[in-house]
Amino acid sequence: MTRDGRSTDSRERILAAAAAMLAEDVTARLSVRAVAARAGVSTGSLRFHFPNQRALQDALLDRIYGHMFPDDPIRDRSVPARDRLVTCLRQVLAPAGVGDQAREAWTTAYQTYIASEPTDRVRAAYFALEQGGRRRLEYWLTVLAGEGALPGGDHTSRVRFLSTVLNGLSIERALPAEASILQSETETLYMAVDCVLNPR
């Protein structure tokens, strides 16, 4: 096998090991040492392919979501980044429904996570769901950062902000409304996306 072949093989083993660790525990912390050990490569080899933990996480997110959502609108460069991100955020809101369906979803969430002190199992389930949602948001921002549509680096505060906006909008869907939810929701999503893409 050529040197390049070995290099590609070890990169694939590293990504497969990291993906397996996340599949077993979505809250797993992907430390360089743990992933390298799982992949059967040296930490130096891992660092060669992924100079830091962030590079590894970005590559893994790209691999996971590229596989899970091959037609993800975030990748359609014929559409402006702003519109693509709003479309992706709508995908998060869509399953919650509107009106009775949204009320039912929030009633279940309230009874499960808020009404009484959550058990360790319930807490772990919630954190896993929350982390999965945040990873998807982070993936979308990473794709846009790769295109130069927003600054690269750590997206933690942007993800937290967008997650908060989505939570607020999903609650709003469950509440009585006088005006069109679609119109006000669209305006809010564009304002949020503009704040993320054009920080002052």
C-alpha positions in Angstrom: 0.0 0.0 0.0 1.3 3.5 -0.8 2.1 6.0 1.8 -1.0 8.0 0.6 -3.1 4.9 0.9 -1.9 4.3 4.5 -2.6 8.0 5.3 -6.2 7.8 3.9 -6.7 4.5 5.7 -5.7 5.9 9.1 -7.9 9.0 8.5 -10.9 6.8 7.8 -10.1 4.6 10.9 -10.0 7.7 13.0 -13.3 9.0 11.8 -14.9 5.6 12.1 -13.7 5.2 15.7 -15.0 8.7 16.6 -18.3 7.9 15.0 -18.5 4.6 16.9 -17.8 6.4 20.2 -20.6 8.9 19.5 -23.0 6.1 18.5 -22.4 4.3 21.8 -22.7 7.5 23.9 -23.8 10.8 22.3 -22.4 12.6 25.3 -18.9 11.1 24.7 -16.0 13.6 24.8 -13.8 12.9 21.8 -10.4 13.3 23.3 -7.4 12.9 21.0 -6.0 10.1 23.2 -9.3 8.1 23.4 -10.1 8.4 19.7 -6.5 7.4 18.7 -6.6 4.4 21.0 -10.0 3.3 19.6 -8.7 3.7 16.0 -5.5 1.9 16.8 -3.3 4.8 15.7 -0.8 7.0 17.5 -1.8 10.4 18.8 0.8 11.8 16.3 -1.0 10.2 13.4 -4.3 11.6 14.6 -2.8 15.0 14.9 -1.4 14.7 11.4 -4.9 14.4 10.0 -6.7 16.6 12.6 -4.3 19.2 14.2 -6.8 19.9 17.0 -10.0 18.5 18.5 -12.1 21.1 16.7 -10.8 19.8 13.3 -11.7 16.3 14.2 -15.2 17.3 15.4 -15.8 19.3 12.2 -14.8 16.4 10.0 -16.9 14.0 12.0 -20.0 16.2 11.8 -19.5 16.7 8.1 -19.3 12.9 7.7 -22.3 12.0 9.9 -24.6 14.6 8.5 -23.4 14.2 4.9 -24.4 10.5 5.3 -27.6 11.1 7.2 -28.9 14.0 5.1 -27.3 13.7 1.7 -29.8 16.3 0.3 -29.4 18.7 3.2 -30.3 22.2 1.9 -27.2 23.7 3.6 -25.1 22.2 0.8 -27.1 23.8 -2.1 -24.7 26.7 -3.0 -27.1 27.9 -5.7 -29.2 29.4 -2.7 -27.8 32.2 -0.6 -26.3 31.1 2.8 -28.9 33.2 4.6 -31.9 31.4 3.0 -30.3 28.0 3.3 -29.8 28.4 7.1 -33.4 29.6 7.6 -34.6 26.5 5.6 -32.5 24.3 7.8 -33.9 25.9 11.0 -37.4 25.3 9.7 -36.6 21.6 9.5 -36.0 21.7 13.3 -39.3 23.3 13.9 -41.4 21.3 11.5 -41.8 18.1 13.6 -43.3 20.1 16.5 -46.3 21.0 14.4 -48.6 24.0 15.2 -51.6 24.4 17.5 -52.8 21.2 19.1 -49.8 19.1 17.9 -47.4 21.7 19.4 -49.3 21.9 22.7 -49.3 18.1 23.0 -45.5 18.0 22.4 -44.8 20.7 24.9 -47.2 19.1 27.5 -45.2 15.9 27.1 -41.9 17.8 27.4 -43.1 19.6 30.5 -44.3 16.4 32.2 -41.1 14.6 31.4 -38.5 17.2 32.1 -40.0 20.0 34.2 -43.0 19.0 36.3 -41.1 16.8 38.7 -37.4 16.4 39.6 -35.9 14.4 36.7 -34.1 11.1 37.4 -30.6 10.6 36.2 -31.9 8.6 33.3 -34.3 11.3 32.3 -31.6 13.9 32.7 -29.2 11.9 30.5 -31.9 11.4 27.8 -32.6 15.1 27.7 -28.9 16.0 27.5 -28.5 13.5 24.7 -31.4 15.0 22.7 -30.1 18.5 23.3 -26.6 17.7 22.3 -27.8 16.0 19.1 -29.7 19.1 18.2 -26.8 21.4 18.9 -24.5 19.2 16.9 -26.8 19.5 13.9 -26.8 23.3 14.3 -23.0 23.3 14.6 -22.7 21.2 11.5 -24.7 23.8 9.5 -22.6 26.6 10.8 -19.4 24.7 10.1 -20.5 24.2 6.4 -21.2 27.9 6.1 -17.9 28.9 7.8 -16.1 26.6 5.3 -17.6 28.7 2.5 -16.6 31.9 4.2 -20.2 32.9 4.9 -19.4 33.5 8.6 -16.3 33.4 10.8 -14.8 30.0 11.6 -13.7 28.8 15.0 -15.9 27.9 17.9 -19.6 28.2 17.2 -20.7 27.5 20.7 -22.3 30.9 21.4 -24.0 31.0 17.9 -25.4 27.5 18.5 -26.7 28.4 21.9 -28.3 31.5 20.5 -30.0 29.7 17.6 -31.1 26.9 19.9 -32.7 29.4 22.2 -34.5 31.1 19.3 -35.8 27.7 18.1 -37.0 26.8 21.6 -38.9 30.1 21.8 -40.5 29.7 18.4 -41.6 26.1 19.2 -43.3 27.3 22.4 -44.9 30.1 20.5 -46.4 27.5 18.1 -48.2 26.0 21.1 -49.6 29.3 22.3 -52.8 31.0 21.0 -51.9 33.4 18.2 -53.8 36.3 16.7 -51.7 36.8 13.5 -50.1 34.3 11.1 -47.4 32.3 12.9 -45.7 31.6 9.6 -45.1 35.3 8.9 -43.8 36.2 12.4 -41.8 33.0 12.6 -40.1 33.8 9.2 -39.2 37.3 10.3 -37.7 36.0 13.6 -35.7 33.3 11.8 -34.3 35.8 9.4 -33.4 38.2 12.2 -31.6 35.4 14.1 -29.8 34.2 11.0 -28.7 37.8 10.2 -27.3 38.2 13.8 -25.3 35.0 13.3 -24.0 35.7 9.8 -23.4 39.4 10.3 -22.1 39.9 13.8 -21.5 43.5 14.7 
